[in-house]
Amino acid sequence: MSSINTNASAMTALQSLAATNKSLNTTQGRISTGFRVAEASDNAAYWSIATTMRSDNKALSTVQDALGLGASKVDTAYTGMNKAIDTLNEIKVKLVAANGASDADKAKIQTEVKALQDQLKAYADGATFSGSNMLSVNSGTTATTAADVKVVSAFNRNASGAASISTIDITVENIKLYEAGTAAGVNKGILDSERTAAGVEGAANAVTLGTYDAADTFQVATMKLTDGTLFATDQQLGQMLGVVESALKDMTTAATNLGAAKSRIDLQKTFTSSLMDSIDRGIGQLVDADMNKESTRLQALQVQQQLGIQALSIANGNSQSILSLFRG
């Protein structure tokens, strides 16, 4: 049946063209943005997952920066510790040389030892990075132990969606060389703690140079071969040497701990970088458009659009044929 009020062919052609145009707009949007899921309306589930993963990746980028900062702090402390070990070995050499020396030579050696002690303090005080110093600390008037240094190492999200942060903790209490804290019971550092000849730390026992006492205690930071009048005996020099040996052992352990922390931070940096790449790939799998597929689809839709326009033109032309029925 032919009707001048209802053109069914034109309506069918128009619906087909509208569907083609909608698909064409979608494909053009994917090509221009590179995403097949650019908005929540494209795929709510994938968009939500991708948005959360992008947010987590930004957090991991901050973790990467924190690990870099933490590595620098540890590097600084490690460098200071190594230089301090070298300097303490020099003091050890001076003490060995002082055994059996004359008082005049001991006075000269004391000048060298004092310079080396000052250098130890300079190394510890200078090992500061971004306001953090693990070698020369001040725990204040109430704390009895030095605060740990915490390096943010990971941003985690569990199966229920709860987020948490992990840290690499460095125990400064076992590393510090000097402690300026004044709280009762505070532990002094490796170089300013009182030690016996056997290396045992304990309460101070006043030393009288020239008079041997097996209970005498010495600080690496302050021990003297002479006070200008009195001179240490060879037995006392032996006690000082034992104290230095004990401090060297503790410093070597501290350097090992710092090296282990640095190694762990480096491993975590590598892992975090790989994890960020993996998350990026995962997001891409969810929301990125396949450009080869979309370009092929675009060409097909453009042909369909042209054919749809042609079909609509034909359908509209059919109504004109009704006029021929009324010609005389």
C-alpha positions in Angstrom: 0.0 0.0 0.0 1.2 3.5 -0.9 0.5 6.3 1.5 1.3 10.0 1.4 0.9 10.2 5.2 3.2 7.4 6.3 6.5 6.5 4.5 7.5 3.2 6.1 10.6 2.8 3.9 11.8 6.3 4.8 11.3 5.6 8.5 13.2 2.3 8.3 16.1 4.0 6.4 16.1 6.8 8.9 16.3 4.4 11.9 19.2 2.5 10.2 21.0 5.8 9.5 20.6 7.0 13.1 22.0 3.7 14.4 24.9 4.0 12.0 25.6 7.6 13.1 25.5 6.6 16.8 28.1 3.8 16.2 30.1 6.2 14.1 30.2 8.8 16.8 31.3 6.1 19.4 34.1 4.9 17.1 35.3 8.4 16.4 35.3 9.2 20.1 37.4 6.1 20.8 39.9 7.0 18.1 40.2 10.6 19.3 40.6 9.7 23.0 42.3 6.3 22.6 39.9 4.9 25.2 37.0 2.5 24.6 35.9 3.3 28.2 36.4 7.0 28.7 33.4 7.7 30.9 31.3 5.8 33.5 28.5 5.6 30.9 30.7 3.6 28.6 31.1 0.7 31.1 30.5 1.6 34.7 32.3 -1.5 36.2 35.5 -1.1 34.1 35.5 2.7 34.6 35.3 2.3 38.4 38.1 -0.3 38.4 40.3 1.8 36.2 39.7 4.9 38.2 40.7 3.2 41.5 43.7 1.7 39.9 44.8 5.0 38.5 44.4 6.5 42.0 46.6 3.7 43.5 49.2 4.3 40.8 49.5 7.9 41.8 50.0 6.8 45.4 52.7 4.4 44.3 54.4 7.2 42.5 54.6 9.0 45.8 55.9 5.8 47.4 58.6 5.8 44.7 59.6 9.3 45.7 59.6 8.4 49.4 61.8 5.4 48.7 64.2 7.7 46.9 64.3 10.0 49.9 64.7 7.1 52.3 67.6 5.8 50.2 69.3 9.2 50.3 68.9 9.3 54.1 70.4 5.8 54.5 73.2 6.6 52.0 74.1 9.7 54.0 74.3 7.7 57.3 76.2 4.9 55.7 78.8 7.3 54.2 79.2 9.0 57.6 79.5 5.6 59.4 82.2 4.4 56.9 84.2 7.5 57.4 83.9 7.2 61.1 85.1 3.6 61.0 88.2 4.7 59.0 88.9 7.5 61.5 88.5 5.2 64.5 91.0 2.9 62.9 93.4 5.8 62.8 92.8 6.3 66.6 93.5 2.6 67.1 96.8 3.0 65.3 97.7 6.0 67.4 97.0 4.1 70.6 99.2 1.2 69.5 102.0 3.7 68.7 101.7 5.3 72.1 102.5 2.0 73.9 106.0 2.3 75.4 106.3 5.9 74.1 107.8 8.7 76.2 105.5 11.3 77.8 106.6 13.8 75.2 105.5 11.5 72.4 102.3 10.7 74.2 101.5 14.4 74.3 102.1 14.7 70.6 100.0 11.6 69.9 97.2 13.0 72.1 97.1 16.1 69.9 96.5 13.8 66.9 93.9 11.7 68.8 92.0 14.8 69.8 91.9 16.0 66.2 90.6 12.6 65.1 87.9 12.6 67.9 86.8 16.0 66.7 86.6 14.7 63.2 84.4 11.8 64.4 82.0 14.3 65.8 82.1 16.3 62.6 81.3 13.2 60.5 78.3 12.3 62.8 76.9 15.9 62.9 77.3 16.3 59.1 75.5 13.1 58.2 72.2 14.9 57.9 69.8 14.6 55.0 66.4 16.4 54.9 66.6 17.1 58.6 67.3 13.4 59.4 70.5 12.3 61.2 70.9 8.8 62.4 74.4 9.1 63.8 74.2 12.2 66.0 70.8 12.3 67.7 69.0 14.1 70.5 66.2 12.0 72.0 65.2 15.0 74.3 64.5 15.0 78.0 61.9 12.3 78.2 62.7 9.6 75.6 65.1 6.9 76.6 65.6 5.5 73.1 66.1 7.2 69.7 63.1 7.3 67.4 63.2 4.9 64.5 63.5 6.2 60.9 60.5 5.0 58.9 60.7 4.9 55.1 57.3 4.5 53.3 57.8 1.4 51.1 54.4 0.4 49.8 50.8 1.3 49.3 48.6 -1.7 49.7 44.9 -2.5 49.0 43.4 -5.7 50.3 40.6 -7.8 48.8 37.9 -5.8 50.7 39.3 -2.5 49.3 40.9 -1.2 52.5 44.1 0.8 51.9 47.2 0.6 54.0 50.8 1.8 54.0 53.9 -0.3 54.7 57.2 1.1 55.9 60.9 0.0 56.2 62.0 0.7 59.7 65.6 1.6 60.6 66.4 1.2 64.3 68.5 4.3 65.0 69.1 3.1 68.6 71.5 0.5 67.3 73.2 2.9 64.8 73.7 6.2 66.7 77.2 7.3 67.4 76.3 10.2 69.7 73.3 10.8 71.9 72.6 14.2 73.4 69.4 13.2 75.2 69.3 13.8 78.9 66.4 11.6 80.0 67.2 9.2 82.9 68.1 5.8 81.5 68.8 7.0 78.0 71.3 4.9 76.1 74.3 6.8 74.8 75.8 6.3 71.4 78.5 4.0 70.3 81.2 6.7 70.6 80.0 8.6 73.7 79.0 5.6 75.9 81.2 4.4 78.8 83.0 1.1 78.2 85.3 -1.1 80.2 88.4 -2.6 78.7 86.3 -5.7 77.8 84.0 -3.5 75.8 81.1 -3.8 78.3 79.0 -0.6 78.5 78.0 0.6 82.0 78.2 3.4 84.5 81.1 5.7 84.3 84.1 5.1 86.6 86.4 8.1 87.0 89.8 7.6 85.4 93.0 8.9 87.0 95.8 9.0 84.4 98.9 7.2 85.5 97.0 5.0 88.0 95.7 1.7 86.6 92.2 0.5 87.8 90.6 -2.5 86.1 87.2 -1.0 86.6 88.0 2.2 84.7 85.7 3.1 81.9 86.4 5.2 78.8 84.5 7.0 76.1 85.9 6.9 72.6 84.8 10.5 72.2 86.6 11.8 75.2 89.4 9.4 76.2 92.8 11.1 76.7 96.4 9.9 76.8 97.3 13.0 78.9 95.6 15.9 80.5 98.8 18.0 80.2 100.2 16.9 83.5 99.4 13.2 84.0 100.0 10.5 81.4 98.2 7.2 80.7 100.1 4.1 81.5 100.6 1.3 79.0 98.0 -0.7 80.9 95.5 2.2 80.5 96.4 2.4 76.9 95.5 -1.3 76.6 92.2 -0.5 78.2 91.6 2.3 75.7 92.5 -0.1 72.9 89.9 -2.6 74.1 87.3 0.2 74.2 88.2 1.2 70.6 88.0 -2.4 69.5 84.5 -2.8 71.0 83.3 0.4 69.4 84.7 -0.7 66.0 82.8 -4.0 66.3 79.5 -2.1 67.1 80.1 0.3 64.2 80.7 -2.5 61.8 77.4 -4.1 62.8 75.7 -0.7 62.4 77.2 -0.2 58.9 75.9 -3.7 58.0 72.4 -2.8 59.2 72.5 0.4 57.1 73.7 -1.6 54.1 71.0 -4.1 54.5 68.4 -1.3 54.8 69.8 0.3 51.6 69.6 -3.0 49.7 66.0 -3.5 50.8 65.0 0.0 49.8 66.6 -0.5 46.3 64.8 -3.8 45.9 61.5 -2.2 46.9 62.1 0.7 44.4 62.6 -1.8 41.6 59.5 -3.7 42.6 57.4 -0.6 42.9 58.4 0.6 39.4 57.5 -2.9 38.0 54.2 -2.8 39.9 53.3 0.6 38.5 54.0 -0.7 35.0 51.8 -3.8 35.6 49.0 -1.6 36.8 49.3 0.6 33.8 49.1 -2.5 31.6 46.0 -3.7 33.5 44.2 -0.4 33.1 45.0 -0.5 29.4 43.5 -3.9 29.0 40.3 -2.6 30.6 39.8 0.8 29.0 42.2 1.3 26.0 40.8 1.2 22.5 42.2 -1.2 19.9 43.2 1.3 17.3 43.6 -1.2 14.5 40.1 -2.5 15.1 38.6 0.9 15.6 40.1 2.3 12.4 38.8 -0.6 10.4 35.4 -0.2 12.0 35.4 3.5 11.2 35.9 2.9 7.5 33.0 0.3 7.5 30.7 2.7 9.3 31.5 5.5 7.0 30.4 3.3 4.0 27.3 2.3 6.0 26.5 5.9 6.6 26.8 6.8 2.9 24.6 3.8 2.0 22.1 4.8 4.6 21.9 8.3 3.2 21.4 6.9 -0.3 18.7 4.5 1.0 16.9 7.4 2.7 17.0 9.4 -0.5 15.5 6.5 -2.5 12.8 6.0 0.1 11.9 9.7 0.0 11.9 9.6 -3.8 9.2 6.8 -3.8 6.6 9.3 -2.6 7.1 11.4 -5.7 6.0 8.5 -7.9 2.5 8.8 -6.6 2.1 12.1 -8.5 2.3 10.2 -11.8 -1.0 8.5 -10.9 -2.8 11.8 -11.1 -1.5 13.0 -14.4 -4.0 13.3 -17.2 
